Amino acid sequence: MIMAFNQWGVLSLLLCSFCFVSTAKASTEDERLKALFLYNFANFVDWPDSAFKASDSDLRLCLFGEIAFGSMLDAVDGTLIGNHRLTLKRTKKLKDIETGCHMLFVSHEQRIRLPHFFTQIQYMYVLSVGDRKGFAEKGGVINIVRTQDQMQFDINLSTAMANGLTVSSDLLSLAREVKRLTPKNPGSASQGLR
């Protein structure tokens, strides 16, 4: 049975995820925390009504490439985020995500595509999340980073706003850094990845 959390309960879980981990368990713990972060981000970002076909349409979370923590998200597949049911889509094919994603996590092996990724895909209303250095500077919205002793995240607020997203002040206050980097092609956003 999946427990439903209110926003403050989810925020508490997010705060707990900043815990310190031993080096031996860091890799597995890091993957678990990335899954937890991704789920929590969905609870603290608002998409405009126009991002959905109907008021109760699914909130699509796409995992692009091999994602080590992907199976950990199965526990939240189908949970409600506001009025929308969270649905997972795993793929290695770019064409599979062209039909629409509200959230998009890009894997390590796809990082080579990052310099051109956001110019090839015309998108609007997409919360893109990655975990590689420079992800936010290359058009991503949230970048999950490991510092010396904990997992944190940076937010590119300008890209989020250009994508039509509203990021909760609670989430902004938890970010390691809030960047205001203008997307390289702000006028190219469309509704292709809804």
N, C-alpha and C positions, 0 to 999 in steps of 0.2 A: 504494500500500500504506500502510495506517495503522499507525503505530508504537504499540506499547503502552508505557505509562510506568508505573513503580511510583509510589507516593505521593510519595516523595522527589524523583523526577524531575519530577513534576508541580509539586511545591512549588518546585523550582528554576526552572521555567518561569514560575511566578507571580511569583517574586522578580525575575526578569529583566524582567517586564512593567512594573516600576516605573521603567524607564529614562526619561531625559529625551528630549523630542522637539522638533524645531523648530516654530515657529508655522505655517509653510507646510504641513507634513505632519501637523500635529496632528489635524485632523479625521479623515483616513483612518486614522491611527495609533490615534486614540481608539476608532474602531469596531473595529479589529482587537483592541485590548486588551480591549474589552468582551466580545467573543466568547471570547477566551482566559480572561478572568475567569469567565465563565459556565460554561465547560467545567470549569475548575479547581474552582469551588465544588462541583460535583457530586462531586468526588473527596474533599472534605473535610467533607461533611455526611453524617450517617447517618440513614436512615429506619428506623423500626421494621419488623419483619417484617409487622405488620398493615397496613402501607401498600401491600402488594403482594398480588395474588391468589394468587401462587405464589412459591416461592423464586427462580425464574428469570424472573419477569415483567419486562417492559420498564420502564425508568426514563424516564418521559415528560417531555420538555422542551417546553413550549408557549411560542410567541412570539405575543403578543397584539397585533395591529396591525401597522403598517409598521415593520419593524426593519431598519435600514440594514445591520447586520452579519449578518443572518440567513443569507445565502448562505455566509458564512465558516464557519458551523457545520456545513455539509454534510460537511466533511472528517472530522468526528467522529461523524456520524450512524451509528449501528450499532456504535460501539465499546463495549467492556465497562467498566462501572463496578462493580467488585466482581463479583457474580454476575448483574448486570442489564445488559441491552443498552440503551444510550441511544438513544431515538427522538425525532425532532423533529416537532412539529406546529405549522404556521403557520395562523393564522386571524385574522379581523377580527370574528368573531361570538362573542358571549358564550356562546351555547348550545353552541358547539363545544368549549369548555373545561370545561363543566359535567360532562362525562362523566369527566374525570379528568386531572390534571397533578401531577407530583411537583415540577417546577420551572416557574415562570411568570415570563416577562419581559414587562413592560407598556410599550408604546411611548409616544412623546411625544403622539401625537394622542389616546391614550386617557387621558391624565392628567386631563382634565376629569371623568372618571368616578371618580377616586381617592377623593374624600371619601365616596362611597357604595359604592365598588367592593367593599371587603372586608366590608361588611355585607350586600350583595346576594348575594354568593357565600358559601355556607356551606362551609367548607373545613377540612381537617385534613391534616397531613403535606405541606403545600405550602411549598416554598422560593420565596418571591416576591422578585424582583429588579427594581429600577428604576434610573433614572439621573436623577431629578429631585429638586430640593430638597424636603425634607419627606416623601419617600416612606416612610422608616422611621417617621416620626411618624404617618403615616396608615394604618399596618397592614402595611407591607412589612417583609421580614426583612433584605435586604441592599440598600444603596443605593450605586451606583457614582458617584463624584464626581470631577470634574477640579479639582485645586487649581491654583495658579499655574503649576506646572511638571511635574505628573505626574498620572496616574490613580491613585485610591485608592478605598477602599470603607469604609462604615460598616456595622455589624451591630447589629440590634436583637435582642439575645439573649433578652429576655423573650418577644417574639413568636415567635422560633424555638422556644423551649421550649413555649410554648402550642400551637404547631402540631405538637408531638410530635417535633421534630427535635433531633439532637445535633450541635453544631458543634465541629469539631476545635479543640483548643487551638492547633495550628499556624496555622489560619486566623484564629483570634481574635487571635493575636499579630501578624499582618500587617495587621489592620484599623487604619484611621486612628482610629476611635473605636468602642468597644463601648458601645451604649446599653442601658439597662435600662428601657425604656418599656413599661408594661403596656398590652396591647391594650384598646381601648375596650369591646369585647364579648367578653371571654375565654370566657364560657360559651356563645357561639353557634357555636363551631367544631364541625363535624361531618365526616363522611368524604365529602362531596360531590365534592371535587376530587382523588380518589385516582388 
